[in-house]
């Protein structure tokens, strides 16, 4: 299964999560541990692909690019088990990989080739440099596990040491972060329930109602309180975006212009006075369906109206209607590589210009929707200036009826370390142990 998922992902350059969901939804696994292992293998290869290929090349005369896709992915998966997973015996990692390659219809000599490479790597594993120790014997891109163009960008902006720290944390698994759906259930009560169920709980540092389950492994649906909507899975950085639309006005209308699955939509609905309402705009049918499910689970479906449409379509009929508009814009996602390890390989530097044009178009559609004195919040999960401050600067240059206001005036004191000199909310995985987020609060005069 892991070989098939990785092969389809590499061929299509689609979202790895989407490819994996399609495969896993078609396959019944009697033991949930099999599903978890499949995901661990897939994500592990996505994180450490350059290193796995480097090791493979040490024990083979054929470079990975010349191998059949099944053989290439099989070798990566086998090497990942040998070098990164300590609970799988060497014999199992080698034999099961060989059998999977053979079962995929590869000739006997190729399964023998895989067997030879993996057994050679197993014998020489103790002498291999380890990227987790930042071993200088490895080429930089192999050691850091990121594409060269991205490493070069970050080194120019942050320096070599900070770039290495950023890449290292991107190569780790993030902790599971939850947001309590206050006031339905207070944080203290939900935390007590989770601790009684045996989970270790850590409080968030920046966002009220944020907490972590650092040891959690398994299905989110099995966490106590999921079905009753007492919490939402949401990174702590993302939890600081919706509050920027404050101060909230009773009876006013608010709009989430890029609702997606509804993480920020549900948060916004929870922050508003009872008399206020949210319009959630989402053009994609699949995401709209999941948005409806999430709203129903959280109990916010009565306060949120969903429009399956583009923001441009909504803007043509609802000008000056909203006290606040949130644009959580589509972006490169280069701030959430730790959570989505495939992003680093699915993006190119040229993508940044394409995303910027899309982001500016969204802000142009959003501007006339905002009432005088109202708030427009622009957010991305990117670290790149082209998608962040450059977008805000271009928008303000075209719209003298909007001004930039400081984000820290509308966030709790605990979040003030995340606000830069210009007043932007800006988080970075290596500095704050959060997803990389950017947000700007713009007010219409």
One Martini backbone bead per residue (centre of mass of N, CA, C, O) as a GRO file, in nm:
protein
  445
    1UNK     BB    1   0.059   0.062  -0.022
    2UNK     BB    2   0.299   0.258   0.006
    3UNK     BB    3   0.400   0.223  -0.281
    4UNK     BB    4   0.146   0.327  -0.424
    5UNK     BB    5   0.128   0.606  -0.296
    6UNK     BB    6   0.413   0.711  -0.375
    7UNK     BB    7   0.383   0.667  -0.677
    8UNK     BB    8   0.137   0.852  -0.726
    9UNK     BB    9   0.256   1.109  -0.609
   10UNK     BB   10   0.510   1.134  -0.795
   11UNK     BB   11   0.344   1.139  -1.065
   12UNK     BB   12   0.125   1.384  -0.983
   13UNK     BB   13   0.184   1.601  -0.756
   14UNK     BB   14   0.002   1.561  -0.526
   15UNK     BB   15  -0.154   1.528  -0.249
   16UNK     BB   16  -0.069   1.306  -0.014
   17UNK     BB   17  -0.329   1.293   0.148
   18UNK     BB   18  -0.517   1.237  -0.090
   19UNK     BB   19  -0.386   0.977  -0.190
   20UNK     BB   20  -0.410   0.820   0.076
   21UNK     BB   21  -0.715   0.834   0.115
   22UNK     BB   22  -0.792   0.681  -0.141
   23UNK     BB   23  -0.653   0.414  -0.067
   24UNK     BB   24  -0.764   0.363   0.227
   25UNK     BB   25  -1.075   0.372   0.148
   26UNK     BB   26  -1.034   0.090  -0.035
   27UNK     BB   27  -0.913  -0.040   0.244
   28UNK     BB   28  -0.939  -0.300   0.461
   29UNK     BB   29  -0.831  -0.284   0.807
   30UNK     BB   30  -0.841  -0.475   1.085
   31UNK     BB   31  -0.580  -0.323   1.182
   32UNK     BB   32  -0.494  -0.008   1.283
   33UNK     BB   33  -0.180  -0.047   1.271
   34UNK     BB   34  -0.157  -0.065   0.964
   35UNK     BB   35  -0.239   0.223   0.903
   36UNK     BB   36  -0.017   0.362   1.071
   37UNK     BB   37   0.222   0.236   0.921
   38UNK     BB   38   0.162   0.344   0.645
   39UNK     BB   39   0.185   0.643   0.726
   40UNK     BB   40   0.474   0.632   0.838
   41UNK     BB   41   0.610   0.548   0.573
   42UNK     BB   42   0.519   0.781   0.393
   43UNK     BB   43   0.616   1.023   0.566
   44UNK     BB   44   0.908   0.932   0.598
   45UNK     BB   45   0.986   0.942   0.298
   46UNK     BB   46   0.909   1.240   0.251
   47UNK     BB   47   1.124   1.351   0.451
   48UNK     BB   48   1.388   1.135   0.359
   49UNK     BB   49   1.450   1.101   0.052
   50UNK     BB   50   1.746   1.199   0.002
   51UNK     BB   51   1.878   1.002   0.204
   52UNK     BB   52   1.770   0.735   0.093
   53UNK     BB   53   1.903   0.775  -0.186
   54UNK     BB   54   2.192   0.800  -0.084
   55UNK     BB   55   2.208   0.522   0.041
   56UNK     BB   56   2.130   0.356  -0.206
   57UNK     BB   57   2.381   0.452  -0.377
   58UNK     BB   58   2.596   0.307  -0.191
   59UNK     BB   59   2.446   0.002  -0.276
   60UNK     BB   60   2.442   0.109  -0.583
   61UNK     BB   61   2.471   0.156  -0.944
   62UNK     BB   62   2.180   0.273  -0.936
   63UNK     BB   63   2.001   0.529  -0.972
   64UNK     BB   64   1.687   0.616  -0.880
   65UNK     BB   65   1.596   0.737  -1.165
   66UNK     BB   66   1.647   0.432  -1.306
   67UNK     BB   67   1.416   0.315  -1.158
   68UNK     BB   68   1.156   0.159  -1.094
   69UNK     BB   69   0.904   0.279  -0.909
   70UNK     BB   70   0.868   0.029  -0.727
   71UNK     BB   71   1.165   0.004  -0.651
   72UNK     BB   72   1.214   0.287  -0.541
   73UNK     BB   73   0.997   0.276  -0.315
   74UNK     BB   74   1.087   0.015  -0.181
   75UNK     BB   75   1.366   0.111  -0.094
   76UNK     BB   76   1.277   0.346   0.080
   77UNK     BB   77   1.105   0.183   0.278
   78UNK     BB   78   1.322  -0.014   0.372
   79UNK     BB   79   1.528   0.202   0.469
   80UNK     BB   80   1.348   0.340   0.675
   81UNK     BB   81   1.319   0.095   0.861
   82UNK     BB   82   1.624   0.047   0.916
   83UNK     BB   83   1.698   0.369   1.006
   84UNK     BB   84   1.412   0.468   1.185
   85UNK     BB   85   1.299   0.184   1.286
   86UNK     BB   86   1.310  -0.009   1.603
   87UNK     BB   87   1.047  -0.233   1.572
   88UNK     BB   88   1.177  -0.355   1.307
   89UNK     BB   89   1.304  -0.608   1.181
   90UNK     BB   90   1.529  -0.669   0.943
   91UNK     BB   91   1.394  -0.916   0.813
   92UNK     BB   92   1.119  -0.780   0.769
   93UNK     BB   93   1.202  -0.534   0.602
   94UNK     BB   94   1.325  -0.701   0.371
   95UNK     BB   95   1.115  -0.924   0.301
   96UNK     BB   96   0.860  -0.745   0.259
   97UNK     BB   97   0.978  -0.575   0.033
   98UNK     BB   98   1.040  -0.801  -0.165
   99UNK     BB   99   0.748  -0.909  -0.181
  100UNK     BB  100   0.618  -0.645  -0.284
  101UNK     BB  101   0.778  -0.628  -0.548
  102UNK     BB  102   0.694  -0.904  -0.654
  103UNK     BB  103   0.378  -0.852  -0.626
  104UNK     BB  104   0.409  -0.608  -0.852
  105UNK     BB  105   0.562  -0.771  -1.104
  106UNK     BB  106   0.856  -0.810  -1.062
  107UNK     BB  107   1.129  -0.941  -1.134
  108UNK     BB  108   1.352  -1.142  -0.977
  109UNK     BB  109   1.607  -0.962  -1.016
  110UNK     BB  110   1.482  -0.711  -0.870
  111UNK     BB  111   1.428  -0.839  -0.597
  112UNK     BB  112   1.728  -0.909  -0.561
  113UNK     BB  113   1.830  -0.621  -0.565
  114UNK     BB  114   1.677  -0.526  -0.316
  115UNK     BB  115   1.799  -0.728  -0.122
  116UNK     BB  116   2.096  -0.637  -0.153
  117UNK     BB  117   2.069  -0.340  -0.065
  118UNK     BB  118   1.940  -0.386   0.216
  119UNK     BB  119   2.161  -0.573   0.333
  120UNK     BB  120   2.389  -0.373   0.301
  121UNK     BB  121   2.265  -0.148   0.480
  122UNK     BB  122   2.240  -0.316   0.737
  123UNK     BB  123   2.548  -0.371   0.769
  124UNK     BB  124   2.622  -0.037   0.733
  125UNK     BB  125   2.457   0.146   0.936
  126UNK     BB  126   2.668   0.225   1.164
  127UNK     BB  127   2.845   0.403   0.932
  128UNK     BB  128   2.628   0.604   0.887
  129UNK     BB  129   2.522   0.897   0.839
  130UNK     BB  130   2.314   1.129   1.036
  131UNK     BB  131   2.076   1.377   0.996
  132UNK     BB  132   1.983   1.402   1.304
  133UNK     BB  133   2.304   1.497   1.366
  134UNK     BB  134   2.418   1.687   1.153
  135UNK     BB  135   2.604   1.552   0.942
  136UNK     BB  136   2.880   1.671   0.755
  137UNK     BB  137   2.907   1.422   0.547
  138UNK     BB  138   2.665   1.546   0.425
  139UNK     BB  139   2.489   1.684   0.212
  140UNK     BB  140   2.294   1.946   0.265
  141UNK     BB  141   2.021   1.849   0.134
  142UNK     BB  142   2.032   1.574   0.279
  143UNK     BB  143   2.053   1.670   0.575
  144UNK     BB  144   1.786   1.869   0.554
  145UNK     BB  145   1.548   1.769   0.354
  146UNK     BB  146   1.562   1.989   0.114
  147UNK     BB  147   1.545   2.191  -0.129
  148UNK     BB  148   1.778   2.399  -0.260
  149UNK     BB  149   1.602   2.654  -0.315
  150UNK     BB  150   1.497   2.677  -0.019
  151UNK     BB  151   1.757   2.692   0.134
  152UNK     BB  152   1.865   2.946  -0.007
  153UNK     BB  153   1.640   3.137   0.080
  154UNK     BB  154   1.671   3.103   0.390
  155UNK     BB  155   1.970   3.180   0.412
  156UNK     BB  156   1.933   3.474   0.311
  157UNK     BB  157   1.725   3.549   0.549
  158UNK     BB  158   1.838   3.370   0.822
  159UNK     BB  159   2.063   3.180   0.775
  160UNK     BB  160   2.223   2.886   0.838
  161UNK     BB  161   2.138   2.811   1.127
  162UNK     BB  162   1.831   2.868   1.106
  163UNK     BB  163   1.779   2.684   0.866
  164UNK     BB  164   1.858   2.422   1.002
  165UNK     BB  165   1.643   2.442   1.227
  166UNK     BB  166   1.398   2.446   1.040
  167UNK     BB  167   1.450   2.175   0.899
  168UNK     BB  168   1.459   1.995   1.148
  169UNK     BB  169   1.164   2.048   1.246
  170UNK     BB  170   1.032   1.955   0.974
  171UNK     BB  171   1.149   1.646   1.041
  172UNK     BB  172   0.920   1.640   1.244
  173UNK     BB  173   0.664   1.559   1.450
  174UNK     BB  174   0.381   1.692   1.537
  175UNK     BB  175   0.180   1.799   1.759
  176UNK     BB  176  -0.126   1.770   1.896
  177UNK     BB  177  -0.373   2.022   1.841
  178UNK     BB  178  -0.621   2.184   2.041
  179UNK     BB  179  -0.961   2.329   2.055
  180UNK     BB  180  -1.181   2.462   2.243
  181UNK     BB  181  -1.544   2.486   2.248
  182UNK     BB  182  -1.607   2.763   2.355
  183UNK     BB  183  -1.864   2.718   2.598
  184UNK     BB  184  -1.935   2.414   2.588
  185UNK     BB  185  -1.626   2.357   2.692
  186UNK     BB  186  -1.398   2.368   2.910
  187UNK     BB  187  -1.071   2.316   2.940
  188UNK     BB  188  -1.057   2.178   3.219
  189UNK     BB  189  -1.267   1.956   3.164
  190UNK     BB  190  -1.136   1.827   2.914
  191UNK     BB  191  -0.861   1.765   3.035
  192UNK     BB  192  -0.967   1.574   3.255
  193UNK     BB  193  -1.083   1.366   3.060
  194UNK     BB  194  -0.815   1.295   2.917
  195UNK     BB  195  -0.655   1.209   3.169
  196UNK     BB  196  -0.850   0.979   3.248
  197UNK     BB  197  -0.779   0.834   2.959
  198UNK     BB  198  -0.435   0.868   2.960
  199UNK     BB  199  -0.353   1.155   2.873
  200UNK     BB  200  -0.116   1.380   2.792
  201UNK     BB  201  -0.126   1.730   2.889
  202UNK     BB  202  -0.068   2.047   2.719
  203UNK     BB  203  -0.041   2.369   2.733
  204UNK     BB  204  -0.061   2.646   2.582
  205UNK     BB  205   0.115   2.963   2.521
  206UNK     BB  206  -0.081   3.171   2.329
  207UNK     BB  207  -0.368   3.027   2.326
  208UNK     BB  208  -0.671   3.016   2.429
  209UNK     BB  209  -0.762   2.673   2.449
  210UNK     BB  210  -0.485   2.542   2.412
  211UNK     BB  211  -0.378   2.198   2.341
  212UNK     BB  212  -0.180   1.898   2.403
  213UNK     BB  213  -0.098   1.563   2.254
  214UNK     BB  214   0.217   1.437   2.246
  215UNK     BB  215   0.136   1.101   2.248
  216UNK     BB  216  -0.043   1.085   2.011
  217UNK     BB  217  -0.197   0.787   1.857
  218UNK     BB  218  -0.436   0.788   1.597
  219UNK     BB  219  -0.770   0.851   1.610
  220UNK     BB  220  -0.949   1.132   1.649
  221UNK     BB  221  -1.238   1.002   1.698
  222UNK     BB  222  -1.127   0.863   1.986
  223UNK     BB  223  -1.149   1.119   2.125
  224UNK     BB  224  -1.276   1.261   2.380
  225UNK     BB  225  -1.531   1.476   2.229
  226UNK     BB  226  -1.562   1.463   1.923
  227UNK     BB  227  -1.869   1.398   1.863
  228UNK     BB  228  -1.957   1.656   2.057
  229UNK     BB  229  -1.765   1.912   1.990
  230UNK     BB  230  -1.531   2.004   2.218
  231UNK     BB  231  -1.330   2.004   1.965
  232UNK     BB  232  -1.048   2.125   1.763
  233UNK     BB  233  -0.833   2.081   1.513
  234UNK     BB  234  -0.563   2.319   1.589
  235UNK     BB  235  -0.331   2.524   1.558
  236UNK     BB  236  -0.214   2.776   1.750
  237UNK     BB  237  -0.169   2.983   1.525
  238UNK     BB  238  -0.458   2.959   1.398
  239UNK     BB  239  -0.605   3.061   1.670
  240UNK     BB  240  -0.505   3.380   1.610
  241UNK     BB  241  -0.685   3.485   1.367
  242UNK     BB  242  -0.991   3.537   1.431
  243UNK     BB  243  -0.946   3.759   1.663
  244UNK     BB  244  -0.864   3.995   1.453
  245UNK     BB  245  -1.179   4.082   1.403
  246UNK     BB  246  -1.175   4.250   1.630
  247UNK     BB  247  -1.423   4.385   1.767
  248UNK     BB  248  -1.723   4.242   1.836
  249UNK     BB  249  -2.052   4.270   1.698
  250UNK     BB  250  -2.367   4.293   1.759
  251UNK     BB  251  -2.549   4.180   1.476
  252UNK     BB  252  -2.327   4.111   1.292
  253UNK     BB  253  -2.152   4.043   0.993
  254UNK     BB  254  -1.958   3.761   0.876
  255UNK     BB  255  -1.665   3.649   0.673
  256UNK     BB  256  -1.554   3.345   0.514
  257UNK     BB  257  -1.375   3.334   0.209
  258UNK     BB  258  -1.192   3.051   0.299
  259UNK     BB  259  -1.313   2.792   0.463
  260UNK     BB  260  -1.305   2.503   0.391
  261UNK     BB  261  -1.327   2.295   0.678
  262UNK     BB  262  -1.368   2.519   0.937
  263UNK     BB  263  -1.170   2.606   1.164
  264UNK     BB  264  -1.221   2.924   1.159
  265UNK     BB  265  -1.525   2.925   1.148
  266UNK     BB  266  -1.581   2.800   1.428
  267UNK     BB  267  -1.422   3.009   1.585
  268UNK     BB  268  -1.580   3.257   1.502
  269UNK     BB  269  -1.856   3.160   1.606
  270UNK     BB  270  -1.753   3.152   1.909
  271UNK     BB  271  -1.675   3.471   1.931
  272UNK     BB  272  -1.951   3.562   1.885
  273UNK     BB  273  -2.222   3.698   1.932
  274UNK     BB  274  -2.534   3.572   1.925
  275UNK     BB  275  -2.648   3.782   1.693
  276UNK     BB  276  -2.436   3.675   1.514
  277UNK     BB  277  -2.299   3.602   1.181
  278UNK     BB  278  -2.190   3.354   0.932
  279UNK     BB  279  -2.024   3.348   0.617
  280UNK     BB  280  -1.942   3.064   0.417
  281UNK     BB  281  -1.691   3.028   0.163
  282UNK     BB  282  -1.710   2.745  -0.080
  283UNK     BB  283  -1.649   2.589  -0.396
  284UNK     BB  284  -1.594   2.305  -0.296
  285UNK     BB  285  -1.762   2.015  -0.260
  286UNK     BB  286  -1.593   1.848  -0.062
  287UNK     BB  287  -1.537   2.074   0.146
  288UNK     BB  288  -1.833   2.144   0.201
  289UNK     BB  289  -1.910   1.877   0.329
  290UNK     BB  290  -1.700   1.893   0.564
  291UNK     BB  291  -1.798   2.161   0.675
  292UNK     BB  292  -2.079   2.063   0.758
  293UNK     BB  293  -1.980   1.844   0.954
  294UNK     BB  294  -1.818   2.030   1.147
  295UNK     BB  295  -2.054   2.216   1.226
  296UNK     BB  296  -2.237   1.995   1.342
  297UNK     BB  297  -2.041   1.888   1.558
  298UNK     BB  298  -2.003   2.184   1.701
  299UNK     BB  299  -2.293   2.344   1.678
  300UNK     BB  300  -2.268   2.588   1.428
  301UNK     BB  301  -2.491   2.561   1.196
  302UNK     BB  302  -2.694   2.793   1.306
  303UNK     BB  303  -2.457   3.040   1.255
  304UNK     BB  304  -2.396   2.919   0.963
  305UNK     BB  305  -2.355   3.009   0.631
  306UNK     BB  306  -2.345   2.840   0.317
  307UNK     BB  307  -2.144   2.907   0.020
  308UNK     BB  308  -2.125   2.769  -0.302
  309UNK     BB  309  -1.864   2.977  -0.394
  310UNK     BB  310  -1.717   3.247  -0.497
  311UNK     BB  311  -1.605   3.546  -0.396
  312UNK     BB  312  -1.682   3.701  -0.648
  313UNK     BB  313  -1.983   3.623  -0.647
  314UNK     BB  314  -2.046   3.750  -0.371
  315UNK     BB  315  -1.943   4.048  -0.426
  316UNK     BB  316  -2.174   4.123  -0.640
  317UNK     BB  317  -2.415   4.115  -0.381
  318UNK     BB  318  -2.239   4.217  -0.085
  319UNK     BB  319  -2.184   4.508  -0.034
  320UNK     BB  320  -2.117   4.632   0.272
  321UNK     BB  321  -2.209   4.382   0.485
  322UNK     BB  322  -1.932   4.359   0.664
  323UNK     BB  323  -1.744   4.376   0.966
  324UNK     BB  324  -1.597   4.101   0.869
  325UNK     BB  325  -1.305   3.963   0.688
  326UNK     BB  326  -1.178   3.642   0.594
  327UNK     BB  327  -0.845   3.561   0.446
  328UNK     BB  328  -0.750   3.229   0.399
  329UNK     BB  329  -0.519   3.176   0.186
  330UNK     BB  330  -0.398   3.040  -0.066
  331UNK     BB  331  -0.083   2.853  -0.064
  332UNK     BB  332   0.224   2.698  -0.040
  333UNK     BB  333   0.278   2.586   0.269
  334UNK     BB  334   0.584   2.650   0.391
  335UNK     BB  335   0.484   2.649   0.710
  336UNK     BB  336   0.370   2.315   0.692
  337UNK     BB  337   0.585   2.083   0.650
  338UNK     BB  338   0.565   1.917   0.909
  339UNK     BB  339   0.261   1.829   0.839
  340UNK     BB  340   0.350   1.844   0.508
  341UNK     BB  341   0.615   1.694   0.359
  342UNK     BB  342   0.543   1.723   0.043
  343UNK     BB  343   0.559   2.030  -0.018
  344UNK     BB  344   0.866   2.062  -0.081
  345UNK     BB  345   0.822   1.883  -0.360
  346UNK     BB  346   0.555   2.048  -0.486
  347UNK     BB  347   0.742   2.299  -0.505
  348UNK     BB  348   0.824   2.616  -0.649
  349UNK     BB  349   0.937   2.931  -0.694
  350UNK     BB  350   0.719   3.002  -0.916
  351UNK     BB  351   0.462   2.969  -0.730
  352UNK     BB  352   0.463   3.243  -0.577
  353UNK     BB  353   0.348   3.419  -0.806
  354UNK     BB  354   0.083   3.267  -0.840
  355UNK     BB  355  -0.023   3.306  -0.552
  356UNK     BB  356  -0.019   3.613  -0.543
  357UNK     BB  357  -0.236   3.662  -0.757
  358UNK     BB  358  -0.460   3.513  -0.600
  359UNK     BB  359  -0.449   3.684  -0.339
  360UNK     BB  360  -0.514   3.960  -0.465
  361UNK     BB  361  -0.787   3.878  -0.582
  362UNK     BB  362  -0.922   3.820  -0.309
  363UNK     BB  363  -0.887   4.107  -0.189
  364UNK     BB  364  -1.043   4.253  -0.410
  365UNK     BB  365  -1.312   4.103  -0.345
  366UNK     BB  366  -1.325   4.183  -0.033
  367UNK     BB  367  -1.324   4.494  -0.001
  368UNK     BB  368  -1.640   4.562  -0.072
  369UNK     BB  369  -1.757   4.391   0.181
  370UNK     BB  370  -1.660   4.612   0.366
  371UNK     BB  371  -1.722   4.814   0.602
  372UNK     BB  372  -1.709   5.089   0.755
  373UNK     BB  373  -1.467   5.007   1.001
  374UNK     BB  374  -1.387   4.745   0.910
  375UNK     BB  375  -1.247   4.408   0.879
  376UNK     BB  376  -0.938   4.275   0.728
  377UNK     BB  377  -0.816   3.946   0.711
  378UNK     BB  378  -0.486   3.823   0.638
  379UNK     BB  379  -0.385   3.477   0.559
  380UNK     BB  380  -0.111   3.239   0.606
  381UNK     BB  381   0.103   2.925   0.560
  382UNK     BB  382   0.360   3.122   0.518
  383UNK     BB  383   0.710   3.255   0.490
  384UNK     BB  384   0.676   3.427   0.232
  385UNK     BB  385   0.687   3.750   0.121
  386UNK     BB  386   0.517   3.728  -0.146
  387UNK     BB  387   0.256   3.623   0.040
  388UNK     BB  388   0.261   3.863   0.245
  389UNK     BB  389   0.374   4.167   0.266
  390UNK     BB  390   0.353   4.211  -0.044
  391UNK     BB  391   0.046   4.189  -0.059
  392UNK     BB  392  -0.024   4.415   0.138
  393UNK     BB  393   0.125   4.644  -0.007
  394UNK     BB  394  -0.032   4.627  -0.275
  395UNK     BB  395  -0.312   4.670  -0.159
  396UNK     BB  396  -0.264   4.949  -0.019
  397UNK     BB  397  -0.177   5.097  -0.285
  398UNK     BB  398  -0.485   5.054  -0.405
  399UNK     BB  399  -0.607   5.117  -0.092
  400UNK     BB  400  -0.675   5.411   0.086
  401UNK     BB  401  -0.925   5.278   0.271
  402UNK     BB  402  -0.681   5.124   0.405
  403UNK     BB  403  -0.535   5.003   0.715
  404UNK     BB  404  -0.281   4.920   0.923
  405UNK     BB  405  -0.297   4.708   1.206
  406UNK     BB  406  -0.234   4.584   1.507
  407UNK     BB  407  -0.245   4.261   1.637
  408UNK     BB  408  -0.185   4.291   1.955
  409UNK     BB  409  -0.459   4.450   2.029
  410UNK     BB  410  -0.630   4.143   1.973
  411UNK     BB  411  -0.447   3.988   2.173
  412UNK     BB  412  -0.302   3.820   2.395
  413UNK     BB  413  -0.020   3.864   2.579
  414UNK     BB  414   0.104   3.579   2.500
  415UNK     BB  415   0.121   3.678   2.175
  416UNK     BB  416   0.330   3.917   2.145
  417UNK     BB  417   0.593   3.756   2.044
  418UNK     BB  418   0.437   3.722   1.741
  419UNK     BB  419   0.489   4.030   1.694
  420UNK     BB  420   0.600   4.255   1.489
  421UNK     BB  421   0.697   4.577   1.412
  422UNK     BB  422   0.440   4.604   1.201
  423UNK     BB  423   0.197   4.403   1.329
  424UNK     BB  424   0.244   4.118   1.257
  425UNK     BB  425   0.165   3.794   1.235
  426UNK     BB  426   0.451   3.569   1.322
  427UNK     BB  427   0.544   3.234   1.255
  428UNK     BB  428   0.792   2.975   1.359
  429UNK     BB  429   0.890   2.663   1.413
  430UNK     BB  430   1.184   2.715   1.541
  431UNK     BB  431   1.087   2.949   1.748
  432UNK     BB  432   0.767   2.832   1.845
  433UNK     BB  433   0.642   2.549   1.780
  434UNK     BB  434   0.487   2.623   1.509
  435UNK     BB  435   0.327   2.709   1.267
  436UNK     BB  436   0.360   2.887   0.972
  437UNK     BB  437   0.247   3.225   1.010
  438UNK     BB  438   0.030   3.484   0.864
  439UNK     BB  439  -0.097   3.819   0.969
  440UNK     BB  440  -0.337   4.080   0.878
  441UNK     BB  441  -0.476   4.397   0.989
  442UNK     BB  442  -0.748   4.558   0.825
  443UNK     BB  443  -0.887   4.890   0.793
  444UNK     BB  444  -1.176   5.059   0.719
  445UNK     BB  445  -1.239   5.412   0.679
   0.00000   0.00000   0.00000
